[in-house]
């Protein structure tokens, strides 16, 4: 199964300090997602590496 990630590295850069936000497992939807969390400023983005395999929002 291919993994899809955003192009570039901006999704893991803290908007406030410019530091790298390391990935952490995020489980809030029942689907695998990765949260990129700045140690100082919290969550910067949430990425779903299998987005193309998830059903559309509101669908089954």
CHARMM internal coordinates of N, CA and C (Angstrom, degrees):
IC EDIT
DIST 1 N 1 CA 1.4475
DIST 1 CA 1 C 1.5309
ANGL 1 N 1 CA 1 C 107.82
DIST 1 C 2 N 1.3150
ANGL 1 CA 1 C 2 N 117.99
DIHE 1 N 1 CA 1 C 2 N 122.57
DIST 2 N 2 CA 1.4682
ANGL 1 C 2 N 2 CA 120.08
DIHE 1 CA 1 C 2 N 2 CA 179.32
DIST 2 CA 2 C 1.5306
ANGL 2 N 2 CA 2 C 111.79
DIHE 1 C 2 N 2 CA 2 C -71.38
DIST 2 C 3 N 1.3220
ANGL 2 CA 2 C 3 N 115.06
DIHE 2 N 2 CA 2 C 3 N 148.15
DIST 3 N 3 CA 1.4588
ANGL 2 C 3 N 3 CA 121.69
DIHE 2 CA 2 C 3 N 3 CA 177.45
DIST 3 CA 3 C 1.5152
ANGL 3 N 3 CA 3 C 108.60
DIHE 2 C 3 N 3 CA 3 C -104.58
DIST 3 C 4 N 1.3336
ANGL 3 CA 3 C 4 N 117.17
DIHE 3 N 3 CA 3 C 4 N 130.59
DIST 4 N 4 CA 1.4587
ANGL 3 C 4 N 4 CA 122.45
DIHE 3 CA 3 C 4 N 4 CA -179.24
DIST 4 CA 4 C 1.5139
ANGL 4 N 4 CA 4 C 109.50
DIHE 3 C 4 N 4 CA 4 C -108.14
DIST 4 C 5 N 1.3231
ANGL 4 CA 4 C 5 N 116.42
DIHE 4 N 4 CA 4 C 5 N 122.76
DIST 5 N 5 CA 1.4638
ANGL 4 C 5 N 5 CA 121.70
DIHE 4 CA 4 C 5 N 5 CA 177.61
DIST 5 CA 5 C 1.5292
ANGL 5 N 5 CA 5 C 107.87
DIHE 4 C 5 N 5 CA 5 C -123.80
DIST 5 C 6 N 1.3165
ANGL 5 CA 5 C 6 N 117.35
DIHE 5 N 5 CA 5 C 6 N 154.09
DIST 6 N 6 CA 1.4642
ANGL 5 C 6 N 6 CA 120.23
DIHE 5 CA 5 C 6 N 6 CA 177.99
DIST 6 CA 6 C 1.5300
ANGL 6 N 6 CA 6 C 111.17
DIHE 5 C 6 N 6 CA 6 C -59.99
DIST 6 C 7 N 1.3282
ANGL 6 CA 6 C 7 N 115.42
DIHE 6 N 6 CA 6 C 7 N 152.80
DIST 7 N 7 CA 1.4617
ANGL 6 C 7 N 7 CA 119.85
DIHE 6 CA 6 C 7 N 7 CA 175.82
DIST 7 CA 7 C 1.5206
ANGL 7 N 7 CA 7 C 109.13
DIHE 6 C 7 N 7 CA 7 C -75.28
DIST 7 C 8 N 1.3130
ANGL 7 CA 7 C 8 N 116.66
DIHE 7 N 7 CA 7 C 8 N 143.89
DIST 8 N 8 CA 1.4594
ANGL 7 C 8 N 8 CA 120.96
DIHE 7 CA 7 C 8 N 8 CA -179.67
DIST 8 CA 8 C 1.5181
ANGL 8 N 8 CA 8 C 111.21
DIHE 7 C 8 N 8 CA 8 C 79.05
DIST 8 C 9 N 1.3248
ANGL 8 CA 8 C 9 N 116.19
DIHE 8 N 8 CA 8 C 9 N 177.64
DIST 9 N 9 CA 1.4573
ANGL 8 C 9 N 9 CA 121.26
DIHE 8 CA 8 C 9 N 9 CA -177.83
DIST 9 CA 9 C 1.5233
ANGL 9 N 9 CA 9 C 113.06
DIHE 8 C 9 N 9 CA 9 C -112.66
DIST 9 C 10 N 1.3188
ANGL 9 CA 9 C 10 N 118.81
DIHE 9 N 9 CA 9 C 10 N 7.90
DIST 10 N 10 CA 1.4509
ANGL 9 C 10 N 10 CA 122.06
DIHE 9 CA 9 C 10 N 10 CA -177.32
DIST 10 CA 10 C 1.5116
ANGL 10 N 10 CA 10 C 114.09
DIHE 9 C 10 N 10 CA 10 C -60.40
DIST 10 C 11 N 1.3270
ANGL 10 CA 10 C 11 N 117.51
DIHE 10 N 10 CA 10 C 11 N -27.33
DIST 11 N 11 CA 1.4598
ANGL 10 C 11 N 11 CA 121.23
DIHE 10 CA 10 C 11 N 11 CA -179.06
DIST 11 CA 11 C 1.5223
ANGL 11 N 11 CA 11 C 112.43
DIHE 10 C 11 N 11 CA 11 C -66.36
DIST 11 C 12 N 1.3341
ANGL 11 CA 11 C 12 N 117.39
DIHE 11 N 11 CA 11 C 12 N -18.36
DIST 12 N 12 CA 1.4601
ANGL 11 C 12 N 12 CA 119.27
DIHE 11 CA 11 C 12 N 12 CA -178.09
DIST 12 CA 12 C 1.5247
ANGL 12 N 12 CA 12 C 112.81
DIHE 11 C 12 N 12 CA 12 C -112.63
DIST 12 C 13 N 1.3323
ANGL 12 CA 12 C 13 N 116.99
DIHE 12 N 12 CA 12 C 13 N 15.94
DIST 13 N 13 CA 1.4558
ANGL 12 C 13 N 13 CA 122.12
DIHE 12 CA 12 C 13 N 13 CA 178.38
DIST 13 CA 13 C 1.5202
ANGL 13 N 13 CA 13 C 109.95
DIHE 12 C 13 N 13 CA 13 C -104.83
DIST 13 C 14 N 1.3267
ANGL 13 CA 13 C 14 N 116.93
DIHE 13 N 13 CA 13 C 14 N 131.58
DIST 14 N 14 CA 1.4644
ANGL 13 C 14 N 14 CA 121.28
DIHE 13 CA 13 C 14 N 14 CA 179.32
DIST 14 CA 14 C 1.5226
ANGL 14 N 14 CA 14 C 109.77
DIHE 13 C 14 N 14 CA 14 C -68.41
DIST 14 C 15 N 1.3302
ANGL 14 CA 14 C 15 N 116.72
DIHE 14 N 14 CA 14 C 15 N 128.15
DIST 15 N 15 CA 1.4645
ANGL 14 C 15 N 15 CA 121.59
DIHE 14 CA 14 C 15 N 15 CA 178.70
DIST 15 CA 15 C 1.5244
ANGL 15 N 15 CA 15 C 112.54
DIHE 14 C 15 N 15 CA 15 C -67.11
DIST 15 C 16 N 1.3187
ANGL 15 CA 15 C 16 N 117.07
DIHE 15 N 15 CA 15 C 16 N -25.98
DIST 16 N 16 CA 1.4641
ANGL 15 C 16 N 16 CA 120.25
DIHE 15 CA 15 C 16 N 16 CA -175.04
DIST 16 CA 16 C 1.5265
ANGL 16 N 16 CA 16 C 113.00
DIHE 15 C 16 N 16 CA 16 C -87.19
DIST 16 C 17 N 1.3509
ANGL 16 CA 16 C 17 N 117.09
DIHE 16 N 16 CA 16 C 17 N -43.27
DIST 17 N 17 CA 1.4696
ANGL 16 C 17 N 17 CA 118.66
DIHE 16 CA 16 C 17 N 17 CA -175.23
DIST 17 CA 17 C 1.5293
ANGL 17 N 17 CA 17 C 113.21
DIHE 16 C 17 N 17 CA 17 C -114.91
DIST 17 C 18 N 1.3316
ANGL 17 CA 17 C 18 N 117.80
DIHE 17 N 17 CA 17 C 18 N -9.95
DIST 18 N 18 CA 1.4637
ANGL 17 C 18 N 18 CA 121.12
DIHE 17 CA 17 C 18 N 18 CA -179.92
DIST 18 CA 18 C 1.5142
ANGL 18 N 18 CA 18 C 113.51
DIHE 17 C 18 N 18 CA 18 C 78.77
DIST 18 C 19 N 1.3411
ANGL 18 CA 18 C 19 N 117.32
DIHE 18 N 18 CA 18 C 19 N 3.49
DIST 19 N 19 CA 1.4575
ANGL 18 C 19 N 19 CA 121.12
DIHE 18 CA 18 C 19 N 19 CA -179.38
DIST 19 CA 19 C 1.5212
ANGL 19 N 19 CA 19 C 112.39
DIHE 18 C 19 N 19 CA 19 C -77.74
DIST 19 C 20 N 1.3307
ANGL 19 CA 19 C 20 N 115.47
DIHE 19 N 19 CA 19 C 20 N 164.65
DIST 20 N 20 CA 1.4490
ANGL 19 C 20 N 20 CA 121.73
DIHE 19 CA 19 C 20 N 20 CA 177.57
DIST 20 CA 20 C 1.5270
ANGL 20 N 20 CA 20 C 109.50
DIHE 19 C 20 N 20 CA 20 C -75.39
DIST 20 C 21 N 1.3121
ANGL 20 CA 20 C 21 N 116.64
DIHE 20 N 20 CA 20 C 21 N 133.54
DIST 21 N 21 CA 1.4640
ANGL 20 C 21 N 21 CA 122.04
DIHE 20 CA 20 C 21 N 21 CA 178.06
DIST 21 CA 21 C 1.5277
ANGL 21 N 21 CA 21 C 107.61
DIHE 20 C 21 N 21 CA 21 C -104.91
DIST 21 C 22 N 1.3325
ANGL 21 CA 21 C 22 N 118.42
DIHE 21 N 21 CA 21 C 22 N 103.57
DIST 22 N 22 CA 1.4664
ANGL 21 C 22 N 22 CA 120.57
DIHE 21 CA 21 C 22 N 22 CA -177.48
DIST 22 CA 22 C 1.5284
ANGL 22 N 22 CA 22 C 112.28
DIHE 21 C 22 N 22 CA 22 C -64.81
DIST 22 C 23 N 1.3541
ANGL 22 CA 22 C 23 N 116.75
DIHE 22 N 22 CA 22 C 23 N 151.80
DIST 23 N 23 CA 1.4602
ANGL 22 C 23 N 23 CA 120.43
DIHE 22 CA 22 C 23 N 23 CA -178.58
DIST 23 CA 23 C 1.5227
ANGL 23 N 23 CA 23 C 112.75
DIHE 22 C 23 N 23 CA 23 C -75.49
DIST 23 C 24 N 1.3351
ANGL 23 CA 23 C 24 N 114.97
DIHE 23 N 23 CA 23 C 24 N 147.07
DIST 24 N 24 CA 1.4581
ANGL 23 C 24 N 24 CA 123.36
DIHE 23 CA 23 C 24 N 24 CA 173.34
DIST 24 CA 24 C 1.5180
ANGL 24 N 24 CA 24 C 107.62
DIHE 23 C 24 N 24 CA 24 C -138.75
DIST 24 C 25 N 1.3245
ANGL 24 CA 24 C 25 N 117.07
DIHE 24 N 24 CA 24 C 25 N 148.74
DIST 25 N 25 CA 1.4658
ANGL 24 C 25 N 25 CA 121.65
DIHE 24 CA 24 C 25 N 25 CA 176.22
DIST 25 CA 25 C 1.5201
ANGL 25 N 25 CA 25 C 108.82
DIHE 24 C 25 N 25 CA 25 C -64.32
DIST 25 C 26 N 1.3180
ANGL 25 CA 25 C 26 N 117.42
DIHE 25 N 25 CA 25 C 26 N 135.63
DIST 26 N 26 CA 1.4624
ANGL 25 C 26 N 26 CA 122.89
DIHE 25 CA 25 C 26 N 26 CA 179.06
DIST 26 CA 26 C 1.5175
ANGL 26 N 26 CA 26 C 107.50
DIHE 25 C 26 N 26 CA 26 C -124.03
DIST 26 C 27 N 1.3281
ANGL 26 CA 26 C 27 N 117.81
DIHE 26 N 26 CA 26 C 27 N 121.46
DIST 27 N 27 CA 1.4558
ANGL 26 C 27 N 27 CA 121.61
DIHE 26 CA 26 C 27 N 27 CA -179.23
DIST 27 CA 27 C 1.5219
ANGL 27 N 27 CA 27 C 109.33
DIHE 26 C 27 N 27 CA 27 C -126.22
DIST 27 C 28 N 1.3153
ANGL 27 CA 27 C 28 N 115.57
DIHE 27 N 27 CA 27 C 28 N 92.81
DIST 28 N 28 CA 1.4472
ANGL 27 C 28 N 28 CA 119.31
DIHE 27 CA 27 C 28 N 28 CA 178.85
DIST 28 CA 28 C 1.5107
ANGL 28 N 28 CA 28 C 111.37
DIHE 27 C 28 N 28 CA 28 C -133.68
DIST 28 C 29 N 1.3306
ANGL 28 CA 28 C 29 N 116.02
DIHE 28 N 28 CA 28 C 29 N -1.60
DIST 29 N 29 CA 1.4584
ANGL 28 C 29 N 29 CA 119.73
DIHE 28 CA 28 C 29 N 29 CA -173.93
DIST 29 CA 29 C 1.5183
ANGL 29 N 29 CA 29 C 113.44
DIHE 28 C 29 N 29 CA 29 C -130.52
DIST 29 C 30 N 1.3290
ANGL 29 CA 29 C 30 N 117.50
DIHE 29 N 29 CA 29 C 30 N -2.05
DIST 30 N 30 CA 1.4550
ANGL 29 C 30 N 30 CA 120.26
DIHE 29 CA 29 C 30 N 30 CA -175.47
DIST 30 CA 30 C 1.5163
ANGL 30 N 30 CA 30 C 112.12
DIHE 29 C 30 N 30 CA 30 C 81.21
DIST 30 C 31 N 1.3384
ANGL 30 CA 30 C 31 N 117.82
DIHE 30 N 30 CA 30 C 31 N 2.67
DIST 31 N 31 CA 1.4598
ANGL 30 C 31 N 31 CA 123.07
DIHE 30 CA 30 C 31 N 31 CA 177.80
DIST 31 CA 31 C 1.5210
ANGL 31 N 31 CA 31 C 107.75
DIHE 30 C 31 N 31 CA 31 C -123.52
DIST 31 C 32 N 1.3384
ANGL 31 CA 31 C 32 N 116.48
DIHE 31 N 31 CA 31 C 32 N 148.88
DIST 32 N 32 CA 1.4561
ANGL 31 C 32 N 32 CA 120.79
DIHE 31 CA 31 C 32 N 32 CA 179.82
DIST 32 CA 32 C 1.5194
ANGL 32 N 32 CA 32 C 110.23
DIHE 31 C 32 N 32 CA 32 C -65.26
DIST 32 C 33 N 1.3121
ANGL 32 CA 32 C 33 N 116.21
DIHE 32 N 32 CA 32 C 33 N 125.95
DIST 33 N 33 CA 1.4566
ANGL 32 C 33 N 33 CA 122.21
DIHE 32 CA 32 C 33 N 33 CA 174.71
DIST 33 CA 33 C 1.5239
ANGL 33 N 33 CA 33 C 107.20
DIHE 32 C 33 N 33 CA 33 C -141.38
DIST 33 C 34 N 1.3135
ANGL 33 CA 33 C 34 N 116.04
DIHE 33 N 33 CA 33 C 34 N 155.23
DIST 34 N 34 CA 1.4516
ANGL 33 C 34 N 34 CA 122.34
DIHE 33 CA 33 C 34 N 34 CA 176.82
DIST 34 CA 34 C 1.5142
ANGL 34 N 34 CA 34 C 108.91
DIHE 33 C 34 N 34 CA 34 C -115.90
DIST 34 C 35 N 1.3069
ANGL 34 CA 34 C 35 N 116.36
DIHE 34 N 34 CA 34 C 35 N 130.87
DIST 35 N 35 CA 1.4669
ANGL 34 C 35 N 35 CA 121.43
DIHE 34 CA 34 C 35 N 35 CA 175.36
DIST 35 CA 35 C 1.5218
ANGL 35 N 35 CA 35 C 107.10
DIHE 34 C 35 N 35 CA 35 C -103.57
DIST 35 C 36 N 1.3215
ANGL 35 CA 35 C 36 N 116.62
DIHE 35 N 35 CA 35 C 36 N 135.61
DIST 36 N 36 CA 1.4595
ANGL 35 C 36 N 36 CA 121.88
DIHE 35 CA 35 C 36 N 36 CA 176.01
DIST 36 CA 36 C 1.5194
ANGL 36 N 36 CA 36 C 106.21
DIHE 35 C 36 N 36 CA 36 C -101.92
DIST 36 C 37 N 1.3379
ANGL 36 CA 36 C 37 N 115.75
DIHE 36 N 36 CA 36 C 37 N 114.12
DIST 37 N 37 CA 1.4609
ANGL 36 C 37 N 37 CA 122.32
DIHE 36 CA 36 C 37 N 37 CA -167.80
DIST 37 CA 37 C 1.5231
ANGL 37 N 37 CA 37 C 110.99
DIHE 36 C 37 N 37 CA 37 C -118.26
DIST 37 C 38 N 1.3423
ANGL 37 CA 37 C 38 N 116.35
DIHE 37 N 37 CA 37 C 38 N 118.28
DIST 38 N 38 CA 1.4564
ANGL 37 C 38 N 38 CA 121.55
DIHE 37 CA 37 C 38 N 38 CA 173.72
DIST 38 CA 38 C 1.5268
ANGL 38 N 38 CA 38 C 107.37
DIHE 37 C 38 N 38 CA 38 C -74.14
DIST 38 C 39 N 1.3372
ANGL 38 CA 38 C 39 N 118.21
DIHE 38 N 38 CA 38 C 39 N 130.00
DIST 39 N 39 CA 1.4612
ANGL 38 C 39 N 39 CA 119.61
DIHE 38 CA 38 C 39 N 39 CA -179.69
DIST 39 CA 39 C 1.5319
ANGL 39 N 39 CA 39 C 113.32
DIHE 38 C 39 N 39 CA 39 C -59.27
DIST 39 C 40 N 1.3294
ANGL 39 CA 39 C 40 N 116.59
DIHE 39 N 39 CA 39 C 40 N -26.36
DIST 40 N 40 CA 1.4614
ANGL 39 C 40 N 40 CA 120.67
DIHE 39 CA 39 C 40 N 40 CA -178.15
DIST 40 CA 40 C 1.5266
ANGL 40 N 40 CA 40 C 113.65
DIHE 39 C 40 N 40 CA 40 C -94.07
DIST 40 C 41 N 1.3472
ANGL 40 CA 40 C 41 N 117.12
DIHE 40 N 40 CA 40 C 41 N -36.48
DIST 41 N 41 CA 1.4629
ANGL 40 C 41 N 41 CA 120.94
DIHE 40 CA 40 C 41 N 41 CA -169.65
DIST 41 CA 41 C 1.5295
ANGL 41 N 41 CA 41 C 114.99
DIHE 40 C 41 N 41 CA 41 C -118.06
DIST 41 C 42 N 1.3296
ANGL 41 CA 41 C 42 N 118.34
DIHE 41 N 41 CA 41 C 42 N 4.00
DIST 42 N 42 CA 1.4634
ANGL 41 C 42 N 42 CA 120.85
DIHE 41 CA 41 C 42 N 42 CA 175.17
DIST 42 CA 42 C 1.5241
ANGL 42 N 42 CA 42 C 114.23
DIHE 41 C 42 N 42 CA 42 C 84.88
DIST 42 C 43 N 1.3301
ANGL 42 CA 42 C 43 N 115.59
DIHE 42 N 42 CA 42 C 43 N -162.22
DIST 43 N 43 CA 1.4639
ANGL 42 C 43 N 43 CA 122.84
DIHE 42 CA 42 C 43 N 43 CA -174.29
DIST 43 CA 43 C 1.5235
ANGL 43 N 43 CA 43 C 110.96
DIHE 42 C 43 N 43 CA 43 C -61.76
DIST 43 C 44 N 1.3338
ANGL 43 CA 43 C 44 N 115.56
DIHE 43 N 43 CA 43 C 44 N 132.03
DIST 44 N 44 CA 1.4561
ANGL 43 C 44 N 44 CA 121.71
DIHE 43 CA 43 C 44 N 44 CA 178.03
DIST 44 CA 44 C 1.5208
ANGL 44 N 44 CA 44 C 111.67
DIHE 43 C 44 N 44 CA 44 C -106.12
DIST 44 C 45 N 1.3253
ANGL 44 CA 44 C 45 N 117.30
DIHE 44 N 44 CA 44 C 45 N -35.26
DIST 45 N 45 CA 1.4599
ANGL 44 C 45 N 45 CA 121.12
DIHE 44 CA 44 C 45 N 45 CA 176.62
DIST 45 CA 45 C 1.5175
ANGL 45 N 45 CA 45 C 109.46
DIHE 44 C 45 N 45 CA 45 C -161.25
DIST 45 C 46 N 1.3260
ANGL 45 CA 45 C 46 N 114.74
DIHE 45 N 45 CA 45 C 46 N 161.77
DIST 46 N 46 CA 1.4568
ANGL 45 C 46 N 46 CA 122.02
DIHE 45 CA 45 C 46 N 46 CA 175.78
DIST 46 CA 46 C 1.5189
ANGL 46 N 46 CA 46 C 106.61
DIHE 45 C 46 N 46 CA 46 C -127.50
DIST 46 C 47 N 1.3282
ANGL 46 CA 46 C 47 N 115.76
DIHE 46 N 46 CA 46 C 47 N 126.87
DIST 47 N 47 CA 1.4604
ANGL 46 C 47 N 47 CA 122.41
DIHE 46 CA 46 C 47 N 47 CA -174.70
DIST 47 CA 47 C 1.5214
ANGL 47 N 47 CA 47 C 109.22
DIHE 46 C 47 N 47 CA 47 C -119.14
DIST 47 C 48 N 1.3202
ANGL 47 CA 47 C 48 N 116.16
DIHE 47 N 47 CA 47 C 48 N 138.51
DIST 48 N 48 CA 1.4566
ANGL 47 C 48 N 48 CA 121.86
DIHE 47 CA 47 C 48 N 48 CA 174.66
DIST 48 CA 48 C 1.5227
ANGL 48 N 48 CA 48 C 108.05
DIHE 47 C 48 N 48 CA 48 C -110.04
DIST 48 C 49 N 1.3466
ANGL 48 CA 48 C 49 N 118.05
DIHE 48 N 48 CA 48 C 49 N 102.14
DIST 49 N 49 CA 1.4578
ANGL 48 C 49 N 49 CA 120.10
DIHE 48 CA 48 C 49 N 49 CA -177.21
DIST 49 CA 49 C 1.5237
ANGL 49 N 49 CA 49 C 114.15
DIHE 48 C 49 N 49 CA 49 C -67.30
DIST 49 C 50 N 1.3281
ANGL 49 CA 49 C 50 N 118.17
DIHE 49 N 49 CA 49 C 50 N -13.25
DIST 50 N 50 CA 1.4619
ANGL 49 C 50 N 50 CA 121.72
DIHE 49 CA 49 C 50 N 50 CA 179.46
DIST 50 CA 50 C 1.5258
ANGL 50 N 50 CA 50 C 111.07
DIHE 49 C 50 N 50 CA 50 C -116.53
DIST 50 C 51 N 1.3195
ANGL 50 CA 50 C 51 N 117.60
DIHE 50 N 50 CA 50 C 51 N 30.04
DIST 51 N 51 CA 1.4699
ANGL 50 C 51 N 51 CA 123.34
DIHE 50 CA 50 C 51 N 51 CA -175.25
DIST 51 CA 51 C 1.5241
ANGL 51 N 51 CA 51 C 112.68
DIHE 50 C 51 N 51 CA 51 C -51.62
DIST 51 C 52 N 1.3169
ANGL 51 CA 51 C 52 N 117.76
DIHE 51 N 51 CA 51 C 52 N -40.72
DIST 52 N 52 CA 1.4660
ANGL 51 C 52 N 52 CA 120.35
DIHE 51 CA 51 C 52 N 52 CA -176.54
DIST 52 CA 52 C 1.5285
ANGL 52 N 52 CA 52 C 112.69
DIHE 51 C 52 N 52 CA 52 C -67.08
DIST 52 C 53 N 1.3425
ANGL 52 CA 52 C 53 N 117.79
DIHE 52 N 52 CA 52 C 53 N -15.90
DIST 53 N 53 CA 1.4544
ANGL 52 C 53 N 53 CA 121.58
DIHE 52 CA 52 C 53 N 53 CA 179.99
DIST 53 CA 53 C 1.5247
ANGL 53 N 53 CA 53 C 113.20
DIHE 52 C 53 N 53 CA 53 C -97.10
DIST 53 C 54 N 1.3303
ANGL 53 CA 53 C 54 N 117.97
DIHE 53 N 53 CA 53 C 54 N -6.87
DIST 54 N 54 CA 1.4614
ANGL 53 C 54 N 54 CA 121.51
DIHE 53 CA 53 C 54 N 54 CA -179.98
DIST 54 CA 54 C 1.5175
ANGL 54 N 54 CA 54 C 109.07
DIHE 53 C 54 N 54 CA 54 C -82.51
DIST 54 C 55 N 1.3297
ANGL 54 CA 54 C 55 N 117.37
DIHE 54 N 54 CA 54 C 55 N 147.48
DIST 55 N 55 CA 1.4648
ANGL 54 C 55 N 55 CA 119.33
DIHE 54 CA 54 C 55 N 55 CA 174.49
DIST 55 CA 55 C 1.5260
ANGL 55 N 55 CA 55 C 109.50
DIHE 54 C 55 N 55 CA 55 C -66.11
DIST 55 C 56 N 1.3313
ANGL 55 CA 55 C 56 N 117.75
DIHE 55 N 55 CA 55 C 56 N 152.98
DIST 56 N 56 CA 1.4773
ANGL 55 C 56 N 56 CA 120.69
DIHE 55 CA 55 C 56 N 56 CA 178.31
DIST 56 CA 56 C 1.5204
ANGL 56 N 56 CA 56 C 110.42
DIHE 55 C 56 N 56 CA 56 C -58.89
DIST 56 C 57 N 1.3261
ANGL 56 CA 56 C 57 N 116.70
DIHE 56 N 56 CA 56 C 57 N 151.96
DIST 57 N 57 CA 1.4642
ANGL 56 C 57 N 57 CA 121.23
DIHE 56 CA 56 C 57 N 57 CA 177.53
DIST 57 CA 57 C 1.5196
ANGL 57 N 57 CA 57 C 109.06
DIHE 56 C 57 N 57 CA 57 C -58.22
DIST 57 C 58 N 1.3142
ANGL 57 CA 57 C 58 N 115.55
DIHE 57 N 57 CA 57 C 58 N 132.95
DIST 58 N 58 CA 1.4526
ANGL 57 C 58 N 58 CA 120.91
DIHE 57 CA 57 C 58 N 58 CA -179.37
DIST 58 CA 58 C 1.5164
ANGL 58 N 58 CA 58 C 113.58
DIHE 57 C 58 N 58 CA 58 C 83.56
DIST 58 C 59 N 1.3412
ANGL 58 CA 58 C 59 N 116.73
DIHE 58 N 58 CA 58 C 59 N -7.18
DIST 59 N 59 CA 1.4527
ANGL 58 C 59 N 59 CA 120.38
DIHE 58 CA 58 C 59 N 59 CA -179.70
DIST 59 CA 59 C 1.5127
ANGL 59 N 59 CA 59 C 111.61
DIHE 58 C 59 N 59 CA 59 C -103.47
DIST 59 C 60 N 1.2951
ANGL 59 CA 59 C 60 N 115.85
DIHE 59 N 59 CA 59 C 60 N 175.71
DIST 60 N 60 CA 1.4705
ANGL 59 C 60 N 60 CA 120.27
DIHE 59 CA 59 C 60 N 60 CA 179.53
DIST 60 CA 60 C 1.4951
ANGL 60 N 60 CA 60 C 110.80
DIHE 59 C 60 N 60 CA 60 C -109.17
END
COOR INIT
IC SEED 1 N 1 CA 1 C
IC BUILD
